[in-house]
């Protein structure tokens, strides 16, 4: 737990102090119960303190290792909020050894094994269930499809579900939802919609299905229909930092003249960079806008939108006087976006600091063209985000192995731990200036000196697009909704070219990208676009 002096920057459950949370934690470790563990851990996980939540669960489980109900409660929490599938598998194995009649636990064991990466063993456990435990067939099919989907076996997941429905097996809301999800990830979003609708008929309040339906509608280009479902998604609960989530929501027809509005980050950095383009429309309706974002975005957005107040979320203390609030990812839809044709592409809408552009220009070599590279996303803690990051990320060896040698200067834009991959690379040199980068404004300044950015689906590709730089997106097979189901271009960024993987491996599409890059470089001249 962090020092109480830093409490204002720590997300805590609403109404709780660091001291109170620590006392509750210590009391639970000393007197562990399944119910107490679930209650406190969920409070911590719900405010996205995943490391602290995981540590709590592990410590409480360690305090009474023979308490099987406690261990099962901990395993359930770890399976839902972390990626500690190793612990989940170990706990389930221990409980099944002691209580073999609890055969329903085999379903969760199989799913955890697949998520852990032991796909073959997980499938063997699923096969055992289908052969010996007919009472668990429905649950097994539900979990098997999801497990395969999350580790990137979309076609196999579709086969499982398609066979199930063709054999006229029992239908559940979860199975219908899973089929919708599989089809959406297979880039067959229009086909996914009726499956989601059937699932919602059975469970109209299921948050996961609501979000899945919204994403499928968006990916199919039906923004107006998807927006109400998207607005109802589960998000970060109000806590000691994000007090502004309790403000009345700014809606499409809300009068804004003279009203003080808070627009706040709700998802990743890329979402904020993509959708903040609609901020001037809010100001044009007379609103006084405050933008609340992570510290790394403050300088970039302050320069790009000087008429707005931009503050770091960790420093934004609770205060009166604000009328409305809205998560930034909802901004386009509240501002009237209905179809892809309506997207405003006022590129560039982000600006790099001129002094920093000059500073990085002096550090870069004279060779042109200069090509920036990002091969992986940032490491996450939430299970769904971790698995998505694994599917969207390539390796340095894969990317550089496919695009080099090339007659161009290569520039690293990879930040965070995966930057360390450069140390093992022995091929064409890559200029690495990231020690000089303190925030997203610095990254923007480097990009302003480049001629092309090649990136997986992470915030840097949005930054390049918003700056008006040519950008090549290496998109995973189950690409994000914002890129649609198909095509090489995007209405969000006219300066972008999309290279879409058609299978779990990036190898074939990277080979295509390497060939395209050598052609691009051979005909390069200053001002050349990404598709020229």
Helices and strands as residue ranges (DSSP letters): G 4-9, H 18-30, H 34-46, H 50-63, H 68-81, H 85-98, H 105-116, H 119-132, G 134-136, H 137-150, H 154-166, H 173-185, H 189-202, H 207-219, H 223-231, G 243-246, E 248-249, E 260-264, H 269-275, G 276-278, H 279-284, E 288-293, H 295-304, E 309-312, G 313-315, E 324-327, G 328-330, H 331-334, G 340-342, H 354-363, E 370-374, H 383-392, H 396-403, E 409-412, G 417-424, E 430-432, G 434-436, H 440-448, E 452-456, H 459-467, E 471-475, G 481-483, E 496-500, H 507-522
